[in-house]
Amino acid sequence: MAELVTGLSAGAAYALVAVGIVLIFKGTRALSFAQGEIGAFGLFIGLRWAARGVPGFGWHIPLFMTMLVAIAIGALLGFVVERAVMPPLVKRAPLDGVIATLGIALFLALLEKQWFGVATQFAPSPVGSWRIHVFGATLTSVRVVALLSAAAVAGALYVFFERTRFGLGVRATTDDATVARLLGVPVNQVYRFAWVIAGALSGLAAALLAPAFGGLTPFAQTSFSIRSLAGAVIGGLDSVWGAIAGSLAVGVIETYVKGHSSTGGGDSLAVLILVVATLVVRPRGIFGSAGAV
């Protein structure tokens, strides 16, 4: 039971990035590999402002604001990518979008290396250092907040997709962007919304994952992003709820394997096997379908 609770808390952080990946895929049919570094870049800046002060102002932001900075800069980067990079790629082959987002991830990681160095940046918890004990598992504050954040995001997206006009427009765009445009749906705003929300969720995930995994380095968040992508693929790239379920499964599996394996890398291998098995049995993912939300 302890491993289950610990795995769910890790999977909840992956789910935040996975939901962003699915929102982008649903809105634009682009598979983004840049989400990890988009979130990490915002967190790097937040940590720098906390340690050395905000350039031009000289005052240091409190630790809890590093998470807010990561969220805000993640959203801003999502907006910039959607406006500057993605428009020419919307109607092109999906592989073009994959290559573009890989290039964005590499560019941001190299920028992090140049500006912040290669040494591990200490990332203190932005939500305090308290702990709780649940079914024999000890959960840190960041893991608890990750669980609560994933639940809040799931609830908010349910209300958004089911109860708001713009949310219905996102669903219509997913089904057929051309028809949606003819019906008056602001398709370009849907694309922008997907990237901005995905960037914000990536920043939140980075702020919660970095303290739990020993700090922040260039390219480190890319490995977490790959786990999130695995969760999205397992659950279904066109299903928000599937992405959450798949990410929770990834967290549980890797935690269980880590606890029972004496060799390094067994957790990654187990996740890879699960992804391959899912694609063989159900290529769309467990919850994926042409009309999934």
TIGU-110216 format. One line per 8 residues: number of its first residue (from 1); for each residue z, x, y of C-alpha. Coordinates in steps of 0.02 Angstrom, whole numbers, plus 50000, padded with zeros to 5 digits. Each point is the difference from the previous one (the first is absolute). Layout:
<rs>
NUM	Z,X,Y | ...
</rs>
This chain:
<rs>
1	50000,50000,50000 | 50040,50144,50119 | 49826,50073,49974 | 49922,49830,50032 | 50090,49979,50166 | 49960,50178,50054 | 49818,49980,49950 | 49983,49836,50095
9	50069,50082,50157 | 49871,50141,49986 | 49861,49877,49960 | 50045,49896,50152 | 49958,50146,50115 | 49834,50026,49909 | 49968,49813,50020 | 50002,50014,50189
17	49853,50121,49995 | 49915,49904,49860 | 50003,49839,50101 | 49914,50092,50142 | 49867,50067,49882 | 49968,49824,49935 | 49992,49924,50175 | 49868,50127,50049
25	49903,49971,49839 | 50011,49812,50017 | 49945,50003,50181 | 49867,50135,49997 | 49966,50043,49816 | 50045,50180,50044 | 50119,50095,49886 | 50111,50106,50112
33	50070,50166,49939 | 50068,50041,50173 | 50154,49888,50002 | 50124,50132,49945 | 49953,50124,50136 | 49986,49865,50133 | 50183,49958,49969 | 50053,50182,49984
41	49919,50049,50164 | 50101,49870,50094 | 50160,50057,49915 | 49964,50183,50041 | 49988,49953,50184 | 50159,49896,49991 | 50096,50144,49921 | 49933,50121,50131
49	50055,49885,50141 | 50172,49982,49921 | 50021,50189,49982 | 49915,50069,50156 | 49987,49852,50117 | 49854,49895,50061 | 49873,50110,50093 | 50008,49971,50187
57	50166,49907,49993 | 50120,50123,49919 | 50108,49870,49914 | 50026,49993,49812 | 49972,49837,49909 | 50137,49940,49881 | 49967,50015,49814 | 49973,49815,49970
65	49855,50005,50122 | 49905,50125,49892 | 49957,49854,49888 | 49944,49895,50148 | 49893,50145,50064 | 49921,50019,49826 | 49961,49815,49994 | 49927,49997,50176
73	49893,50156,49980 | 49945,49943,49827 | 49940,49836,50076 | 49913,50095,50142 | 49913,50116,49878 | 49944,49850,49897 | 49925,49925,50158 | 49912,50163,50045
81	49928,50022,49825 | 49937,49821,49995 | 49918,50014,50171 | 49932,50177,49992 | 49959,50032,49817 | 49979,49842,49898 | 49873,49889,50094 | 49846,50097,49941
89	50067,49997,49821 | 50037,49815,49980 | 49828,49956,49932 | 49973,50162,49906 | 50044,50048,49821 | 50188,49994,49962 | 49996,50185,49954 | 49959,50042,50181
97	50164,49921,50055 | 50096,50095,49866 | 49926,50166,50057 | 50036,49958,50182 | 50183,49958,49968 | 50022,50156,49894 | 49932,50099,50147 | 50123,49913,50117
105	50145,50042,49883 | 49946,50182,49992 | 49979,50010,50189 | 50173,49928,50032 | 50082,50112,49869 | 49919,50155,50076 | 50054,49942,50173 | 50178,49981,49936
113	49991,50176,49928 | 49937,50070,50164 | 50123,49909,50113 | 50156,49990,49892 | 49981,50143,49875 | 50006,50002,49811 | 50189,50011,49979 | 50085,49843,49937
121	50059,49895,50146 | 50174,49929,49974 | 49986,49810,50012 | 50170,49918,50022 | 50019,49818,49958 | 49954,49890,50149 | 50113,49862,49934 | 50163,50093,49972
129	50071,50086,49846 | 50096,49861,49913 | 49982,49960,49815 | 50025,49851,49887 | 50025,49987,49813 | 49897,49873,49903 | 50003,49985,49809 | 50053,50180,49982
137	49868,50066,50122 | 50047,50081,50164 | 49876,49950,50135 | 49990,50094,50164 | 49974,49910,50164 | 49814,50040,50007 | 49972,49929,49825 | 50092,49840,50044
145	49901,49981,50161 | 49839,50033,49903 | 50041,49856,49882 | 50044,49884,50144 | 49845,50053,50098 | 49885,49966,49853 | 50077,49828,49977 | 49985,49963,50186
153	49818,50057,50004 | 49959,49892,49849 | 50080,49848,50080 | 49918,50029,50168 | 49827,50022,49923 | 50022,49842,49896 | 50037,49900,50158 | 49858,50087,50092
161	49867,49967,49868 | 50055,49822,49961 | 50061,49931,50166 | 49902,50083,50141 | 49823,49973,50058 | 49965,50186,50015 | 50068,50028,49825 | 49879,49872,49933
169	49865,50092,50097 | 50047,50161,49910 | 49982,49910,49834 | 49831,49931,50053 | 49941,50173,50053 | 50052,50068,49832 | 49894,49870,49909 | 49845,50020,50109
177	50001,50086,50168 | 49831,49930,50051 | 50049,49819,49967 | 50169,50030,50083 | 49913,50064,50156 | 49887,49846,50004 | 50155,49891,49989 | 50073,50082,50153
185	50121,50121,49918 | 50024,50157,50109 | 49950,50118,49862 | 50017,50158,50106 | 50178,49950,50041 | 50033,49977,49814 | 49942,50178,49968 | 50110,50064,50142
193	50150,49901,49939 | 49984,50072,49824 | 49999,50181,50059 | 50138,49979,50129 | 50120,49914,49879 | 49957,50125,49863 | 50036,50145,50118 | 50167,49924,50052
201	50052,49974,49819 | 49951,50180,49960 | 50113,50062,50140 | 50144,49895,49935 | 49973,50063,49823 | 49993,50182,50057 | 50165,49981,50094 | 50083,49930,49844
209	49918,50114,49871 | 50022,50169,50085 | 50193,49998,50000 | 50002,49939,49819 | 49885,50140,49941 | 50075,50149,50090 | 49904,50010,50163 | 49825,50000,50071
217	49856,50123,49982 | 49812,49988,50032 | 49912,49916,49853 | 50168,49941,49926 | 49971,49819,50048 | 49828,50005,49919 | 50082,50011,49829 | 50105,49847,50042
225	49843,49914,50062 | 49917,50033,49832 | 50147,49914,49913 | 49979,49854,50119 | 49813,49995,49962 | 50043,49999,49815 | 50113,49850,50030 | 49862,49911,50095
233	49873,50034,49861 | 50120,49942,49865 | 50043,49840,50092 | 49827,49967,50068 | 49915,50067,50156 | 49969,49824,50066 | 50177,49937,49971 | 50145,50038,50118
241	50125,49933,49875 | 49918,50100,49861 | 50015,50158,50104 | 50186,49971,50021 | 50025,49964,49815 | 49894,50150,49949 | 50094,50117,50116 | 50168,49940,49932
249	49934,50034,49825 | 49948,50176,50051 | 50173,50034,50071 | 50088,49938,49844 | 49887,50096,49881 | 50010,50166,50091 | 50190,49985,50017 | 50019,49962,49814
257	49886,50145,49948 | 50089,50122,50118 | 50166,49952,49922 | 49939,50025,49821 | 49876,50143,50014 | 50043,50184,49996 | 49831,50056,50067 | 49938,49987,50178
265	49856,49885,50043 | 50035,49875,49861 | 50028,49861,50127 | 49829,50028,50081 | 49916,50003,49830 | 50085,49836,49951 | 49939,49917,50161 | 49823,50064,49970
273	50001,49932,49822 | 50057,49831,50066 | 49861,49998,50129 | 49867,50043,49871 | 50067,49872,49876 | 49999,49866,50134 | 49821,50038,50050 | 49943,49996,49819
281	50084,49834,49962 | 49978,49916,50170 | 49888,50095,50123 | 50050,49890,50147 | 50184,50036,49973 | 50132,49889,49923 | 50004,49874,50144 | 49830,50036,50075
289	49862,49872,50010 | 49858,49956,50114 | 50107,49874,50093 | 50169,50084,49994 | 50107,50014,50155
</rs>
